[in-house]
Amino acid sequence: MKTLFLQYAKCGTCAKAKKWLEANGIAYEDRPIVEQPPTEEELRQWVAKSGLPLKKFFNTSGLVYKSLHLKEKLPSMSQEEQYALLASDGKLVKRPIAVQGDLVLVGFQEAQWEQLKR
């Protein structure tokens, strides 16, 4: 099963994850997250499958996140507003993301990504 790999070319962590995928012989479809951000529907599915709270999908260290003062604003936003916001700008989404069937991994932690070898 091919893994969907969402990444940002200028992201060091994404480059490390890509190298790991290749070193482990995992076939993947490369999708640039800024040019092709996830849709609201994709995000809803991935949040549900990942078991993570929606806030874990935000790139909290990104410049866009900080410039919009989302640390202060997110708690008072509805889930609908948060999904719409995430889908509006790929730079707001934490990366890399790997999607393989029902497995959704956000951020690169090698121990977690071992699950992609199944």
Secondary structure, DSSP 8 states (H G I E B T S, - for coil): --EEEEE-TT-HHHHHHHHHHHHTT--EEEEETTTS---HHHHHHHHHHHT--GGGGB-TTSHHHHHTTHHHHGGGS-HHHHHHHHHH-GGGB-S-EEEETTEEEES--HHHHGGGG-
